């Protein structure tokens, strides 16, 4: 995946997070139930294309740590999409 596509998908994630926040305010529920959960596949696409340290690991504890670090960057409100890209692919 090239840099432009990766950054565009990060921006999609940022939009999904804003939509999810609105849903929680209006209904008390996010997007984690029902058919809309498929939107989270964007996270998996980005993770598969991120640096090795964020990849799925066979060891559950290691995988949980990898995913936690990945999500902390991806869902950060302080970083720009470009900054997230730089951290996720480094």
N, C-alpha and C positions, 0 to 999 in steps of 0.2 A: 504494500500500500504506500502511495507517495505521501509526502508531507501535507499537501493541500487536502487530500481526502481525509487524512487522519485528523487534521484540525477541524474540518467540516463536521466530522462525526463527534468530536469533542463538543462542538457548538450544539449539535443535536442533543447530546446528553444534558447540556446546560438548559436547553429548552424543556426537555422532559422533566428535569428537576423543578423548574418553575411551574409547570403544569401540575406536577404531583403536589407541590406546596399549596397551590390553589384548590386542588381536590380535597386535601386534608382540611383546609380552612372551611370549605363549603360543606363537606360531608363527614369529615372525621376519618376518612379512609384515603389511602394512597392508591397507587397503581399496582400493588403487589398481589391483587386477587383478580380472578377472572381471565378473560382472553387478552386483556391489555398487558399482561405480564410479559408478553413477547417483546415489548418495547425494550426490555432489559437485555435483549440479545446484542444490542449495540455495545454494552459494556463488555460482553464476551468477545466481540469482534476486535474491539480496541485492545483488550488484554492479550489476545492471541498475536497481535501485531506490536506489542510493547516489548521492552527489553526483557532479556532472559530472567532477570530477578523477579519479574512479576508473573511469570508463566505458572501454569498449573503444575503442582508438585505431587508426587505419589504419597508423600508423608502428609497427613491431614493437618498437623500443626504447622508445618512449613507452608502448605498451601493456604491456610487461613492467614498466616502472616503476610504472604505474598499478595493475596487479594486485599487485605486490609491496607497495605501500603499503596497499592494501585488505586483503590477507591478513594483514599485520603487525598491523593493528588487529583484524580479525575473530578471529584465532587467539591474541591476547594473553591470557596467563594473569593479568595484573595488573589488567586492566580488567573492570568489571562489564558485564553485557549492556546496561544503560542507558547507560553511558559509551561503549561501542562504538557504539551507535546514534547518540549525539550527534556523535561524530567522523565516522561514515560518511555522515551526511546533511548535515553542515555544509559 
